[in-house]
Amino acid sequence: MKRQDFYYDLPKELIAQKPLADRSASRLMCLDRITGEIRHKHFYDIVDELSPKDCLILNDTKVIPARLYGTKKDTGGAIEFLLLHKKSLDEWEVVLKPGRRAKIGTKFVFGNGELEAEILDIVNDGNRLVKFSYDGVFEEVLDRLGEMPLPHYITQKLEDAERYQTVYAKNSGSCAAPTAGLHFTKEILKKIEDKGVKIGYVTLHVGLGTFRPVKADNILDHKMHSEFYVLPKETAELINNTKKNGGRVIAVGTTSTRTLETAGLDGLPLSEKTGWTDIFIYPGKKFNVIDGLITNFHLPESTLIMLVSAFAGRENVLNAYKEAVKEGYRFFSFGDAMLIV
């Protein structure tokens, strides 16, 4: 299967640069993955699309202000850090820009010297393992000095950093938001629960690997990065009970999907699991857990559109995307949503 099989033409003006004032006012395209039928609604209509027997699974990861700007301690040269994974108490895997000449032992300073970093090792893809030193609590220092790491296609500054968090974000660790969840408000979630739909949570800390471009012509040659996930016992039991009672498991986002399908690789019933996943879902892959998916519109030739195509069929998805372009939908992180069942 070729990377070009997942290409579509997207006018730049349809890439959403900022969130809507009302999270739930975004448009919602409903796609029937069997027939390919498309309906146009708004996200606040999502309640009407769910059944009391269903369960909704959300990723409660929280984005950290993972972008740091500092200087090289000995020369004063500018540096940008992007925190990827916490390896131990004060050690992180980071991406440096510019980073090619940053050797082991090189030191950097941030703010007024309240945060320092030393390179310990050169690891995956030229990333660096660094050790931070500081006074106080690292998370508080990061809140003061760090910036929200918006994707490269968003060129406008975000006025309110909380708009790049879901309203249910809880467990810190992501360098990108699980964007399908950005449409939910507390009021919408309450209406969903009042209808009888059960809500469960997983955690997958989103890394840059999810958004890494597919460069190989043959998609099977693409290597996925690993991301840390947690499937709690109560969520596993909720899914098992939903299946037993004839309800649907609706995953909110590709990150929730990857978590559930990783945990369900050996089939059902599910049990509590924690670990790292590098699962790559593309057409031909079997889905053992999810029955529905709420997701945004994704980049051409990305692993995310490949996952959606695996669930709904490549032709259905590309036709839906063509319709979305024609109807002026907003794309990517701050864009509109799809419900696929």
C-alpha positions in Angstrom: 0.0 0.0 0.0 1.4 3.4 -1.1 1.7 6.6 0.9 0.2 8.5 -2.1 -3.0 6.4 -1.7 -3.9 8.6 1.3 -3.3 12.0 -0.4 -6.0 14.6 -0.8 -5.9 18.3 -1.9 -6.4 20.7 1.0 -6.6 24.5 0.5 -4.4 26.2 3.1 -7.3 28.5 4.1 -9.2 25.5 5.5 -6.5 24.8 8.1 -7.9 26.2 11.4 -5.6 28.6 13.1 -7.5 29.2 16.3 -10.3 27.5 18.3 -13.9 28.6 18.0 -15.2 30.6 21.0 -17.6 27.8 21.8 -15.8 24.4 21.8 -19.0 22.5 20.9 -20.0 24.8 18.0 -17.7 23.1 15.6 -19.2 21.2 12.7 -19.7 17.4 12.9 -19.6 15.2 9.9 -21.4 11.9 10.5 -20.0 9.1 8.3 -21.6 5.6 8.0 -18.6 3.4 7.6 -20.7 0.6 5.9 -22.7 2.6 3.4 -20.5 5.7 3.1 -23.5 8.0 3.8 -22.6 11.5 5.1 -24.7 13.7 7.3 -23.8 17.3 8.3 -24.5 18.4 11.9 -22.8 20.3 14.8 -20.8 18.9 17.6 -23.4 19.8 20.2 -25.6 17.3 18.4 -23.3 14.4 19.4 -25.7 13.6 22.3 -28.4 12.6 19.8 -26.0 10.2 18.0 -25.3 8.1 21.1 -27.4 5.4 22.7 -27.8 4.8 26.5 -26.1 1.4 26.0 -23.0 3.0 24.5 -19.8 4.0 26.3 -17.5 6.8 25.4 -13.7 6.4 26.0 -11.6 9.6 26.3 -7.9 10.2 26.7 -7.3 12.2 29.8 -3.7 13.1 29.1 -2.6 16.7 29.8 -0.3 18.7 27.5 2.7 20.2 29.3 4.3 23.5 28.3 7.0 21.4 26.6 8.7 24.1 24.5 11.6 25.9 26.1 13.8 28.7 24.7 17.2 29.2 26.2 20.9 29.7 25.5 24.1 27.7 25.4 25.8 28.3 28.7 29.3 28.9 27.3 28.6 30.9 24.1 25.1 32.4 24.6 23.8 30.8 21.4 20.1 30.4 21.1 18.5 27.0 21.6 15.0 25.5 21.6 14.1 22.4 23.6 11.0 20.3 23.0 10.4 17.9 25.8 9.3 14.4 24.6 9.5 11.8 27.3 10.3 11.9 31.0 12.9 9.1 31.6 13.4 9.6 35.3 12.9 12.3 38.0 14.9 15.0 36.2 16.0 13.3 32.9 14.1 13.8 29.7 14.4 12.9 26.0 14.2 16.2 24.1 14.5 17.5 20.5 16.9 20.4 20.2 16.9 23.1 17.5 19.6 23.6 16.4 20.9 20.4 17.9 23.5 18.8 15.6 26.5 20.2 17.4 25.2 19.7 20.9 27.6 17.2 22.3 27.5 15.2 25.5 28.4 17.5 28.4 27.0 20.7 26.7 25.0 22.8 29.2 22.1 25.2 28.5 20.3 27.8 30.7 16.7 29.0 30.6 15.0 32.0 32.1 17.3 33.9 34.4 19.3 30.8 35.1 16.5 29.2 37.2 16.6 26.1 35.0 19.7 24.4 33.5 20.2 21.4 31.4 23.1 19.1 30.6 23.3 16.7 27.7 23.9 13.1 29.0 23.5 11.1 25.7 22.5 11.1 22.1 19.5 8.8 21.5 16.7 8.1 19.0 16.9 10.0 15.7 19.5 12.4 17.1 17.3 13.4 20.1 19.2 14.1 23.3 18.8 12.7 26.8 19.3 15.7 29.2 19.3 16.2 32.9 17.7 19.3 34.4 18.7 21.1 37.5 16.6 23.8 39.3 15.4 24.9 42.7 11.9 24.0 43.7 9.3 21.9 41.8 10.1 21.2 38.1 6.4 21.4 37.0 6.2 24.9 38.5 9.4 26.0 36.8 8.1 24.6 33.5 4.8 26.4 33.9 6.7 29.7 34.2 9.3 29.2 31.4 7.6 26.8 28.9 5.3 27.4 26.1 2.5 25.2 24.7 3.9 23.2 21.7 1.4 23.9 19.0 1.7 22.0 15.7 3.8 23.6 12.9 0.7 24.3 10.8 -0.7 26.6 13.4 1.1 29.9 12.8 -1.0 32.2 15.1 -0.2 32.6 18.8 -2.7 31.0 21.1 -4.2 33.6 23.4 -5.5 31.1 26.0 -3.3 28.0 26.6 -6.2 26.1 28.1 -7.8 25.9 24.7 -5.2 23.4 23.7 -6.3 21.2 26.7 -9.4 19.1 26.9 -11.8 20.0 29.7 -11.1 16.6 31.3 -7.2 16.7 31.0 -5.8 15.2 34.2 -2.5 13.3 33.7 0.4 15.5 32.6 2.8 14.1 30.0 1.8 15.0 26.4 3.6 17.3 23.9 0.5 17.5 21.8 -3.2 17.5 22.6 -5.6 14.6 21.8 -7.5 17.0 19.6 -10.7 15.1 19.1 -11.5 15.8 22.7 -11.2 19.6 22.4 -14.8 19.8 21.2 -16.3 18.6 24.5 -17.5 20.9 27.1 -18.5 20.0 30.7 -22.1 20.7 29.8 -22.0 18.3 26.8 -20.4 15.6 28.9 -23.1 16.0 31.5 -25.8 15.7 28.9 -24.1 12.5 27.6 -24.1 11.0 31.1 -27.7 12.1 31.8 -28.7 10.1 28.7 -27.3 7.0 30.3 -24.1 6.8 28.2 -21.1 5.6 30.4 -17.8 7.5 30.2 -14.5 5.9 30.7 -10.9 7.2 30.5 -7.6 6.0 29.3 -4.2 7.8 29.2 -1.9 7.9 26.3 0.8 10.6 26.4 0.9 11.9 22.9 4.4 12.2 21.4 5.7 13.7 18.2 5.8 10.2 16.6 2.0 10.3 16.1 2.5 13.3 13.8 5.7 12.2 12.2 5.3 12.3 8.4 5.3 9.1 6.5 8.3 9.4 4.1 8.4 5.8 2.8 6.6 5.2 -0.4 5.4 1.8 0.9 3.6 2.5 4.2 4.8 -0.8 5.7 8.3 0.6 5.8 7.2 3.4 8.2 8.4 3.0 11.8 6.1 4.3 14.5 7.5 5.8 17.7 6.4 4.4 21.1 4.0 6.2 23.4 3.2 5.4 27.0 -0.4 4.3 27.8 -2.6 3.3 30.7 -5.8 1.3 30.5 -7.3 1.4 34.0 -9.2 -1.6 35.5 -12.5 0.3 35.7 -12.3 1.3 32.0 -11.5 -2.3 30.9 -14.5 -3.5 32.9 -16.7 -0.8 31.5 -15.8 -1.8 27.9 -16.4 -5.5 28.7 -19.8 -4.8 30.2 -20.8 -2.5 27.3 -20.0 -5.3 24.8 -21.9 -7.8 26.9 -25.0 -5.6 27.0 -24.9 -4.9 23.2 -23.7 -1.4 23.4 -21.0 0.3 21.3 -17.6 1.4 22.4 -17.0 4.9 20.9 -13.4 6.0 21.0 -12.7 9.7 21.2 -9.7 10.3 19.0 -7.0 8.2 17.4 -5.0 8.1 20.6 -7.8 6.5 22.6 -8.2 4.1 19.6 -4.5 3.1 19.6 -4.7 2.5 23.4 -7.7 0.3 23.2 -6.6 -1.6 20.2 -3.2 -2.2 21.7 -4.8 -3.5 24.9 -7.1 -5.7 22.7 -4.5 -7.2 20.4 -5.2 -10.6 22.0 -9.0 -10.1 21.8 -11.7 -9.6 24.5 -12.4 -9.4 27.3 -10.0 -6.5 28.2 -8.0 -6.3 31.4 -6.0 -3.5 33.1 -2.8 -2.8 31.1 0.1 -0.3 31.2 3.0 0.0 28.8 4.4 1.4 25.6 2.7 1.1 22.3 4.0 1.5 18.7 1.0 0.1 17.1 0.5 1.2 13.4 -3.1 0.8 12.2 -3.7 0.9 8.5 -6.2 -0.6 6.1 -6.4 -4.4 6.5 -5.8 -4.2 10.3 -8.6 -5.8 12.4 -10.3 -3.7 15.1 -11.0 -5.8 18.2 -12.4 -3.2 20.5 -13.9 0.0 19.1 -17.3 0.2 17.3 -17.2 4.0 16.6 -14.8 6.8 16.4 -14.9 10.6 17.0 -12.0 12.2 15.3 -10.8 15.4 13.6 -9.7 15.8 10.0 -6.1 14.8 9.6 -3.1 15.6 7.4 -2.8 14.0 4.0 -0.6 10.9 3.9 -0.4 10.8 7.7 -0.6 7.7 9.9 -3.8 9.3 11.4 -5.7 9.3 8.1 -4.4 5.7 7.6 -5.9 4.7 10.9 -9.3 6.3 10.1 -9.2 4.7 6.6 -8.6 1.3 8.3 -11.8 1.8 10.3 -14.1 3.4 7.8 -12.6 2.3 4.4 -10.1 4.4 2.4 -12.6 5.3 -0.4 -15.3 6.3 2.2 -12.7 8.5 4.1 -11.3 10.2 1.0 -14.8 10.8 -0.3 -15.8 12.3 3.1 -12.7 14.5 3.1 -13.5 15.7 -0.5 -17.0 16.6 0.8 -15.5 18.4 3.8 -13.3 20.5 1.5 -16.3 21.3 -0.7 -18.4 22.3 2.3 -15.6 24.5 3.9 -15.0 22.4 7.0 -12.1 23.5 9.2 -9.2 21.0 9.3 -6.6 19.7 11.8 -6.1 20.4 15.5 -8.5 23.3 16.0 -10.8 22.2 13.2 -14.1 20.4 12.9 -15.0 16.8 13.9 -16.2 13.5 12.4 -18.3 10.7 14.0 -17.7 7.4 12.3 -20.0 4.5 13.2 
